[in-house]
Amino acid sequence: MASLRKIQTLWRAGHERADAPAALFQSLFVFDGVLGSSNTSDDSEKLFRSVQAEAADATGPAYDDYPLIVSFHIRNNILNGKLRAKLPQEQVDSLGQSLNAALDHILHALDVPVVDTKYLNPANNTPPPETKSDPTEPDMNGLTSTADAALKLVDTVLGTRRGRKKVGYSTRLISVGLDSILAIRLSKLLKQQLSLSVSVFEIMKGASVRDIITRPASSRRPTINGTQHQPEPLREGLKSAISKTLGQPEHLIKSIVSVLPGQRSHLELWLHNGKRFFEAPWAYRLPDTFDQEQLAACWSELVKAHDVLRTTFATGTTSMELYQVTLSEDWSARSRFISLDDASKTVEELIAEHVSQENAKASDLKEPPVRLSFLEAADGKAVVLRLHHALYDAWSIKMIEQDLDDLLNGGKIQEARQSLEQVIQSIREIRQPDAEKAYWRRHLSGAQETVLGHNAEHTVLSAHDPQFKTSSNIAPQNSTKSLLQKSSSEVSAALILSYARTLRHFTQRTKPTFGLNHASRSLSSPDGMQTLDLTSASIPTLSVTPFSIDLESSTEDLLGFIQDHLAQLNCFSQADGVRKLGPKFNSHLNIIHRRDHAASQNGSSTDRPKALERYRLPETLASEYFTATKPSSTVSTIDGLDTAYLSKYHFFFNVIIGENGSLTVSASGNKSLFDGDSAKVAPLVDYFLAELSKVSAREG
């Protein structure tokens, strides 16, 4: 698989193969080797059979980005195969028959054998001896209950594949029918339910339950190429200096690490805009049974469990040094919790009043920029959560929300969250700065400066000017409706192309440049040899990178180019200083797919009643945060950060795709844009929708 990833990376990085189909290497082929004999009978005569039924209870393979997965294995000297595809069942059956026919041709229709058999040694078909299992084996070092729980998960994952084979503590898991896809599932379940981190590679290398359970604790820490993560070395005196900046004692500082590029982008824009727009409220209704003390206790437990909720930011000695500082679990979060009681107001009135008042408060970052408010009104109760957007993305906020809900329901947080320092170090160790720089220089080589809404005759005062925000629900045309039901990567490519063509129309740039928000819970090294699974890490991987596209090609070619670039972002999105490698731009595209399964992915039960009920603010109140909030004069710990290279004013274009295929478009920005007439945004949205319709119909 590492070889396949490297081939994919090299192929996509090349420009001489412009005629290659866009879907090339969009499939995953896995060969699991010879699994030995088995007494299980295969009731299917097809080589390729649907795995939909047996995977119904799965948490899902980690390779959902691949629309097609084919897996092979040999058992009892018979080649077996599985086909998993994001296609209608008829197409899956047809594709399976085609693959079967192709294989028959290779095996039987060639005059010359593919393999010269005289160089092969006959395989020993004797079944491997069964491993005897004794649940009371003495060398489990008191971990028998954990080992039994792990065996139970193995049984769950294997299902009927195990047949009559017994699986004991010392049984090599690959010898009882565990293929790579099932190993991915098992790895996830072990992490979710038992907090055991074991890689798919270790399982497929021949690990047993005993190996997994009895490993030294130190060996369970994430490693890259077998090297244990070491904390990032700190410059002498840095901890002392940051301690003074924050006004926190040194013993409360758990770690100091560099920020991720996406965090830097958010903090730069926050500072650039007068410390506004990046601490938006999240409101939830609560059952009347909860009181202030319960909420305060749950809040304290939540903050202890999540490093990001104990993290703030500070600059170093230069304007480029930016660190995230995590305080220890001993730090008291009670200072970031308030309770309000007003029996004269309804809960909606109290939420509206509290949110409006809090909108004006900007964090100074001397403490973690997180706040939880408990509201008691005449007809109900609610909580309002605020945390700086540099601390969360769409995935991690759901994890925080789910853990708070678990605590409110009287339970415990189901999964131990990884240390922020460890995760940052893991990301750092798979990065290859030279390859990152080469990729971005190539991508931005023809990029043009693209400033939307600029008029040289119109005076722009500063980024601290008032802002506008518009939002509208769109009724998509039939062709667009059909597009929105496709895979997220196809939808995103079409939306990006439509936005780029819209920029061309309004800026006369044939190679427009704009910022693209992107987040992935799976990051790979540039050479494709190493991959990080961050699905259980409550850290924001959201990045803001420049996207440039030459619009002179056909629609199909451009969609292929965009999809290739989106795939490459898993390798290159965490590069430092990318924005400074290209021209200036002032518009940003953010695509949100409301199909988040973070809760189910993290093993929570959808049947359990939820204590938190999301309360979406009325549009007028939600917009006020962007239109009525004035710049703050609060002195923060990052005021020395360099933002001079940013455009004076920015335009944010958000597209939200609902699970039912609905489409919402919102835009916000500086009122100095478009000659001070925000009504001019409406034609831009209309043009974007017209281009989206053309792309959906494959015109242009």
Secondary structure as UniProt FT lines:
FT   HELIX           2..13
FT   TURN            18..19
FT   TURN            22..25
FT   STRAND          27..34
FT   STRAND          48..50
FT   TURN            52..57
FT   TURN            62..65
FT   STRAND          68..75
FT   TURN            76..77
FT   STRAND          78..85
FT   HELIX           89..108
FT   HELIX           117..119
FT   TURN            135..136
FT   HELIX           138..140
FT   TURN            141..142
FT   HELIX           144..158
FT   HELIX           159..162
FT   TURN            163..164
FT   TURN            169..170
FT   HELIX           173..176
FT   HELIX           180..194
FT   HELIX           200..204
FT   TURN            205..206
FT   HELIX           209..214
FT   HELIX           217..220
FT   STRAND          223..224
FT   TURN            225..226
FT   STRAND          227..228
FT   TURN            236..237
FT   HELIX           238..246
FT   HELIX           250..252
FT   STRAND          253..258
FT   HELIX           261..272
FT   TURN            273..274
FT   STRAND          281..286
FT   TURN            288..289
FT   HELIX           292..305
FT   HELIX           307..310
FT   STRAND          311..315
FT   TURN            319..320
FT   STRAND          322..327
FT   TURN            329..330
FT   HELIX           333..336
FT   STRAND          337..342
FT   TURN            343..344
FT   HELIX           347..359
FT   STRAND          370..377
FT   TURN            378..379
FT   STRAND          380..387
FT   HELIX           389..391
FT   HELIX           394..408
FT   TURN            409..410
FT   HELIX           420..430
FT   HELIX           433..443
FT   TURN            444..446
FT   TURN            452..453
FT   TURN            456..457
FT   TURN            463..464
FT   STRAND          467..474
FT   HELIX           478..484
FT   HELIX           488..507
FT   STRAND          513..518
FT   STRAND          522..524
FT   TURN            526..527
FT   STRAND          531..533
FT   TURN            535..536
FT   STRAND          543..548
FT   TURN            551..552
FT   HELIX           555..572
FT   TURN            573..574
FT   TURN            576..577
FT   HELIX           578..581
FT   STRAND          587..593
FT   HELIX           598..601
FT   TURN            602..603
FT   TURN            606..607
FT   STRAND          613..615
FT   HELIX           619..627
FT   TURN            637..640
FT   TURN            644..645
FT   STRAND          651..657
FT   TURN            659..660
FT   STRAND          663..670
FT   TURN            671..672
FT   HELIX           673..676
FT   HELIX           678..680
FT   HELIX           681..696
FT   TURN            697..698
//
